[in-house]
């Protein structure tokens, strides 16, 4: 994040859609707040799919990596966050 900011590059953090093997959504959110960068909460986008039992279409057989349909959600969430925070301006 520091290196990107030094070059004035826009920074966007994203949480994992499901299992947080490396860091929790809370850890990413706290880091984004501390570093003052926007965050796309993919975990919140995927949560209703899990709760409604519809997640199978959005992940691969490993239950972690998004399927093409899941990646569409991730991309849309990133795009919406980019627009919301005017990262392309």
MDAnalysis code that builds the backbone (N, CA, C; Angstrom):
import MDAnalysis as mda
import numpy as np

u = mda.Universe.empty(267, n_residues=89, atom_resindex=np.repeat(np.arange(89), 3), trajectory=True)
u.add_TopologyAttr("name", ["N", "CA", "C"] * 89)
u.add_TopologyAttr("resid", np.arange(1, 90))
u.add_TopologyAttr("resname", ["UNK", "UNK", "UNK", "UNK", "UNK", "UNK", "UNK", "UNK", "UNK", "UNK", "UNK", "UNK", "UNK", "UNK", "UNK", "UNK", "UNK", "UNK", "UNK", "UNK", "UNK", "UNK", "UNK", "UNK", "UNK", "UNK", "UNK", "UNK", "UNK", "UNK", "UNK", "UNK", "UNK", "UNK", "UNK", "UNK", "UNK", "UNK", "UNK", "UNK", "UNK", "UNK", "UNK", "UNK", "UNK", "UNK", "UNK", "UNK", "UNK", "UNK", "UNK", "UNK", "UNK", "UNK", "UNK", "UNK", "UNK", "UNK", "UNK", "UNK", "UNK", "UNK", "UNK", "UNK", "UNK", "UNK", "UNK", "UNK", "UNK", "UNK", "UNK", "UNK", "UNK", "UNK", "UNK", "UNK", "UNK", "UNK", "UNK", "UNK", "UNK", "UNK", "UNK", "UNK", "UNK", "UNK", "UNK", "UNK", "UNK"])
u.atoms.positions = np.array([
    [0.836, -1.184, 0.000],
    [0.000, 0.000, 0.000],
    [0.882, 1.249, 0.000],
    [1.917, 1.226, 0.833],
    [2.817, 2.380, 0.902],
    [3.496, 2.667, -0.416],
    [3.976, 1.623, -1.072],
    [4.653, 1.805, -2.365],
    [3.697, 2.357, -3.411],
    [2.475, 1.853, -3.428],
    [1.482, 2.338, -4.390],
    [1.158, 3.803, -4.134],
    [0.980, 4.135, -2.867],
    [0.674, 5.525, -2.526],
    [1.819, 6.465, -2.896],
    [3.049, 6.004, -2.754],
    [4.204, 6.832, -3.108],
    [4.184, 7.231, -4.578],
    [3.654, 6.360, -5.408],
    [3.581, 6.648, -6.842],
    [2.233, 7.249, -7.238],
    [1.412, 7.528, -6.244],
    [0.085, 8.115, -6.446],
    [-0.861, 7.177, -7.192],
    [-0.592, 5.890, -7.105],
    [-1.489, 4.907, -7.705],
    [-2.683, 4.712, -6.780],
    [-3.832, 4.521, -7.368],
    [-5.038, 4.250, -6.579],
    [-4.927, 2.851, -5.982],
    [-5.375, 2.716, -4.755],
    [-5.311, 1.434, -4.054],
    [-6.722, 0.995, -3.690],
    [-6.996, -0.267, -3.925],
    [-8.270, -0.864, -3.536],
    [-7.966, -2.193, -2.877],
    [-8.411, -2.359, -1.649],
    [-8.278, -3.651, -0.969],
    [-9.579, -4.417, -1.163],
    [-9.468, -5.737, -1.132],
    [-10.669, -6.571, -1.236],
    [-10.555, -7.715, -0.233],
    [-11.673, -8.061, 0.364],
    [-11.701, -9.230, 1.235],
    [-11.904, -10.475, 0.377],
    [-11.574, -11.614, 0.961],
    [-11.854, -12.877, 0.291],
    [-13.359, -13.093, 0.269],
    [-13.877, -13.731, -0.776],
    [-15.315, -13.966, -0.836],
    [-15.824, -14.900, 0.268],
    [-15.028, -15.901, 0.611],
    [-15.500, -16.894, 1.580],
    [-14.491, -17.088, 2.690],
    [-13.897, -18.249, 2.749],
    [-12.986, -18.608, 3.833],
    [-11.800, -17.659, 3.888],
    [-11.446, -17.293, 5.081],
    [-10.353, -16.348, 5.280],
    [-9.134, -17.088, 5.796],
    [-8.461, -17.838, 4.925],
    [-7.309, -18.630, 5.331],
    [-6.113, -17.764, 5.705],
    [-5.958, -16.628, 5.080],
    [-4.779, -15.795, 5.286],
    [-5.027, -14.652, 6.258],
    [-6.177, -14.027, 6.156],
    [-6.540, -12.934, 7.056],
    [-8.053, -12.780, 7.019],
    [-8.617, -12.415, 8.133],
    [-10.077, -12.268, 8.230],
    [-10.528, -10.980, 7.555],
    [-11.815, -10.929, 7.272],
    [-12.395, -9.711, 6.713],
    [-12.192, -8.548, 7.676],
    [-12.275, -8.836, 8.957],
    [-12.076, -7.790, 9.960],
    [-10.640, -7.248, 9.907],
    [-9.678, -8.144, 9.707],
    [-8.278, -7.724, 9.600],
    [-8.083, -6.826, 8.383],
    [-8.648, -7.235, 7.245],
    [-8.539, -6.426, 6.030],
    [-9.233, -5.078, 6.220],
    [-10.401, -5.090, 6.845],
    [-11.150, -3.854, 7.059],
    [-10.373, -2.904, 7.965],
    [-9.803, -3.432, 9.015],
    [-9.010, -2.612, 9.928],
    [-7.790, -2.032, 9.212],
    [-7.126, -2.850, 8.406],
    [-5.965, -2.383, 7.659],
    [-6.365, -1.283, 6.674],
    [-7.490, -1.467, 6.001],
    [-7.959, -0.453, 5.052],
    [-8.246, 0.866, 5.767],
    [-8.857, 0.777, 6.933],
    [-9.133, 1.996, 7.704],
    [-7.839, 2.672, 8.140],
    [-6.905, 1.875, 8.658],
    [-5.633, 2.437, 9.115],
    [-4.850, 3.077, 7.979],
    [-4.891, 2.443, 6.801],
    [-4.144, 2.946, 5.647],
    [-4.946, 3.953, 4.824],
    [-6.200, 4.162, 5.203],
    [-7.098, 5.087, 4.517],
    [-7.237, 4.756, 3.032],
    [-7.567, 3.481, 2.781],
    [-7.835, 3.038, 1.417],
    [-9.212, 2.374, 1.388],
    [-9.897, 2.459, 0.265],
    [-11.209, 1.819, 0.164],
    [-11.085, 0.298, 0.136],
    [-12.153, -0.345, 0.544],
    [-12.162, -1.806, 0.569],
    [-13.457, -2.325, -0.043],
    [-13.318, -3.322, -0.892],
    [-14.466, -4.015, -1.475],
    [-14.715, -5.249, -0.616],
    [-15.858, -5.298, 0.045],
    [-16.173, -6.378, 0.977],
    [-16.828, -7.543, 0.236],
    [-16.009, -8.375, -0.387],
    [-16.530, -9.546, -1.097],
    [-17.202, -10.540, -0.154],
    [-16.733, -10.592, 1.082],
    [-17.365, -11.484, 2.055],
    [-18.840, -11.126, 2.251],
    [-19.156, -9.835, 2.240],
    [-20.548, -9.414, 2.417],
    [-21.396, -9.687, 1.183],
    [-20.775, -9.663, 0.018],
    [-21.494, -9.969, -1.221],
    [-21.851, -11.453, -1.279],
    [-20.950, -12.315, -0.814],
    [-21.158, -13.753, -0.884],
    [-21.985, -14.300, 0.288],
    [-22.053, -13.561, 1.393],
    [-22.756, -14.043, 2.575],
    [-24.212, -14.426, 2.308],
    [-25.005, -13.618, 1.618],
    [-26.390, -14.025, 1.356],
    [-26.488, -15.315, 0.540],
    [-25.533, -15.533, -0.357],
    [-25.531, -16.757, -1.157],
    [-25.309, -17.974, -0.267],
    [-24.434, -17.832, 0.710],
    [-24.185, -18.909, 1.662],
    [-25.436, -19.139, 2.503],
    [-25.997, -18.058, 3.027],
    [-27.162, -18.160, 3.901],
    [-28.370, -18.761, 3.197],
    [-28.511, -18.489, 1.911],
    [-29.655, -18.983, 1.137],
    [-29.371, -20.339, 0.493],
    [-28.175, -20.891, 0.725],
    [-27.827, -22.180, 0.143],
    [-27.622, -22.149, -1.356],
    [-27.246, -21.001, -1.889],
    [-27.072, -20.835, -3.337],
    [-25.609, -20.680, -3.739],
    [-24.708, -20.950, -2.830],
    [-23.289, -20.674, -3.074],
    [-22.650, -21.607, -4.103],
    [-23.187, -22.805, -4.278],
    [-22.556, -23.811, -5.143],
    [-22.306, -23.311, -6.568],
    [-23.162, -22.485, -7.098],
    [-22.986, -21.967, -8.454],
    [-21.897, -20.897, -8.537],
    [-21.497, -20.387, -7.398],
    [-20.576, -19.251, -7.367],
    [-19.157, -19.611, -6.958],
    [-18.925, -20.883, -6.626],
    [-17.583, -21.344, -6.257],
    [-17.250, -22.623, -7.013],
    [-15.957, -22.886, -7.126],
    [-15.498, -24.128, -7.746],
    [-15.677, -25.286, -6.771],
    [-15.331, -26.476, -7.206],
    [-15.510, -27.679, -6.385],
    [-14.757, -27.636, -5.066],
    [-13.717, -26.793, -4.974],
    [-12.963, -26.706, -3.718],
    [-13.705, -25.905, -2.650],
    [-14.805, -25.259, -3.035],
    [-15.600, -24.509, -2.084],
    [-14.988, -23.192, -1.647],
    [-13.912, -22.785, -2.298],
    [-13.233, -21.557, -1.902],
    [-13.058, -20.592, -3.064],
    [-12.512, -21.090, -4.162],
    [-12.263, -20.229, -5.310],
    [-13.560, -19.950, -6.066],
    [-13.749, -18.697, -6.458],
    [-14.957, -18.360, -7.211],
    [-14.980, -19.046, -8.583],
    [-16.168, -19.396, -9.002],
    [-16.404, -19.889, -10.360],
    [-16.470, -18.663, -11.274],
    [-16.619, -18.861, -12.575],
    [-16.795, -17.688, -13.443],
    [-17.953, -16.792, -12.974],
    [-19.029, -17.389, -12.524],
    [-20.157, -16.610, -12.018],
    [-19.771, -15.859, -10.738],
    [-18.995, -16.514, -9.890],
    [-18.511, -15.863, -8.670],
    [-17.570, -14.718, -8.976],
    [-16.704, -14.910, -9.968],
    [-15.791, -13.832, -10.342],
    [-16.540, -12.640, -10.930],
    [-17.682, -12.878, -11.534],
    [-18.505, -11.755, -11.992],
    [-18.939, -10.897, -10.806],
    [-19.296, -11.551, -9.700],
    [-19.677, -10.808, -8.497],
    [-18.498, -10.032, -7.928],
    [-17.334, -10.671, -7.891],
    [-16.130, -10.008, -7.385],
    [-15.801, -8.797, -8.259],
    [-15.850, -8.966, -9.562],
    [-15.534, -7.868, -10.485],
    [-16.527, -6.724, -10.343],
    [-17.802, -7.053, -10.235],
    [-18.818, -6.004, -10.072],
    [-18.620, -5.267, -8.759],
    [-18.322, -5.990, -7.698],
    [-18.091, -5.362, -6.404],
    [-16.878, -4.431, -6.456],
    [-15.807, -4.886, -7.102],
    [-14.621, -4.040, -7.252],
    [-14.955, -2.803, -8.076],
    [-15.640, -2.996, -9.176],
    [-16.019, -1.881, -10.055],
    [-16.877, -0.862, -9.311],
    [-17.883, -1.355, -8.584],
    [-18.753, -0.449, -7.829],
    [-17.965, 0.332, -6.785],
    [-17.022, -0.329, -6.124],
    [-16.203, 0.342, -5.114],
    [-15.277, 1.369, -5.760],
    [-14.719, 1.030, -6.905],
    [-13.868, 1.968, -7.647],
    [-14.653, 3.221, -8.004],
    [-15.871, 3.043, -8.513],
    [-16.704, 4.193, -8.863],
    [-17.095, 4.991, -7.625],
    [-17.499, 4.298, -6.573],
    [-17.928, 4.952, -5.341],
    [-16.837, 5.847, -4.771],
    [-15.604, 5.382, -4.834],
    [-14.496, 6.132, -4.257],
    [-13.720, 6.952, -5.295],
    [-14.250, 6.996, -6.516],
    [-13.685, 7.826, -7.594],
    [-12.193, 7.537, -7.795],
    [-11.843, 6.261, -7.846],
    [-10.439, 5.884, -7.971],
    [-9.879, 6.077, -9.375],
    [-10.729, 6.294, -10.345],
    [-10.255, 6.486, -11.722],
    [-10.124, 7.949, -12.101],
    [-10.489, 8.812, -11.189],
    [-10.433, 10.257, -11.516],
    [-9.074, 10.840, -11.207],
])
